[in-house]
Amino acid sequence: MRDNFRPNVRLTTNILMVIGTFLIAINLASIGKQDKKYIQRRDDCADASARVITEDRIVKKYKIGQVVEGYLDKSFYIDKFCSFYRQIY
């Protein structure tokens, strides 16, 4: 029993290193996807403030202000939504 201890530890360590490598790769892949969402929303907010896309389109795409629609104008909701994506220098 003592003869197999060292090879078993080495084998277990190698298996855990392979599993750990795949877990790190999966986490890095998910970070890249979330960054794309942020960039898309930032670009859409820039387009909305430049009036490249209509207010109706951005309200429908991101479901902004649909609970109390008609209470305040759409530009108020878009301004609040896009305030997170604006960079202040």
C-alpha positions in Angstrom: 0.0 0.0 0.0 2.9 2.3 0.8 4.4 1.7 -2.7 1.4 3.3 -4.5 1.1 6.4 -2.4 3.5 8.7 -4.2 2.3 7.9 -7.7 -1.3 8.3 -6.6 -0.6 11.8 -5.2 1.2 12.8 -8.4 -1.7 11.6 -10.5 -4.2 13.3 -8.4 -2.2 16.6 -8.5 -2.0 16.4 -12.3 -5.8 15.8 -12.6 -6.5 18.7 -10.4 -4.2 21.0 -12.4 -6.0 20.1 -15.6 -9.4 20.7 -14.0 -8.2 24.0 -12.6 -6.9 25.1 -16.0 -10.3 24.5 -17.6 -12.1 26.3 -14.8 -9.9 29.4 -15.3 -10.5 29.3 -19.1 -14.3 29.1 -18.5 -14.2 32.1 -16.2 -12.2 34.2 -18.6 -14.6 33.4 -21.4 -17.5 34.7 -19.3 -15.7 37.9 -18.5 -15.3 38.6 -22.3 -19.1 38.2 -22.9 -20.1 40.6 -20.2 -17.7 43.2 -21.5 -19.4 43.0 -24.9 -22.7 43.7 -23.3 -21.3 46.8 -21.5 -19.7 48.1 -24.8 -23.0 47.5 -26.7 -25.0 49.4 -24.1 -22.5 52.2 -24.0 -22.6 52.6 -27.8 -26.4 52.5 -27.8 -26.4 55.3 -25.2 -24.1 57.3 -27.3 -26.2 56.8 -30.3 -29.4 57.7 -28.4 -27.8 61.0 -27.1 -26.7 61.8 -30.7 -30.2 61.0 -32.0 -28.8 58.3 -34.3 -31.4 55.8 -33.0 -34.9 56.7 -31.9 -36.0 56.9 -28.3 -38.7 54.2 -29.0 -36.0 51.8 -30.2 -33.8 52.1 -27.2 -36.8 52.0 -24.8 -38.0 48.8 -26.4 -34.5 47.2 -26.6 -33.6 47.7 -23.0 -37.2 47.7 -21.6 -36.7 51.2 -20.0 -39.7 52.8 -18.2 -42.3 50.3 -19.1 -43.9 50.0 -15.7 -45.0 53.6 -15.4 -45.1 54.5 -19.1 -46.7 57.9 -19.7 -45.8 59.2 -16.3 -42.6 60.9 -17.5 -41.1 61.4 -20.9 -38.9 58.7 -22.5 -35.8 61.0 -22.5 -35.9 61.1 -18.7 -35.7 57.3 -18.5 -33.0 57.1 -21.2 -31.0 59.8 -19.4 -31.1 57.8 -16.1 -30.2 54.6 -17.8 -27.3 56.1 -19.8 -25.9 58.0 -16.8 -24.0 54.9 -15.8 -22.3 54.6 -19.2 -21.1 58.2 -19.4 -17.5 58.8 -18.6 -16.7 62.0 -16.7 -13.2 63.4 -17.2 
